[in-house]
Amino acid sequence: MKTLGNIIWVIFGGLHIALEYFIAGLILMITIIGIPFGKMHFRLAKLALSPFGKEVV
């Protein structure tokens, strides 16, 4: 059931949200202060692609 939920999620919005997190992460990586926040945005982008069955650590 998790796999089906993840597929439906990616089709109906997960890809869009992941792309936004990825772009925000790239923008934050420009400054030294933003690097830790940029790394977290990359983790959130990965989580946005398959949210069911994952945890943020």
Secondary structure, 3 states (H helix, E strand, C coil): CHHHHHHHHHHHHHHHHHHHHHHHHHHHCCCCCCHHHHHHHHHHHHHHHCCCCCCCC
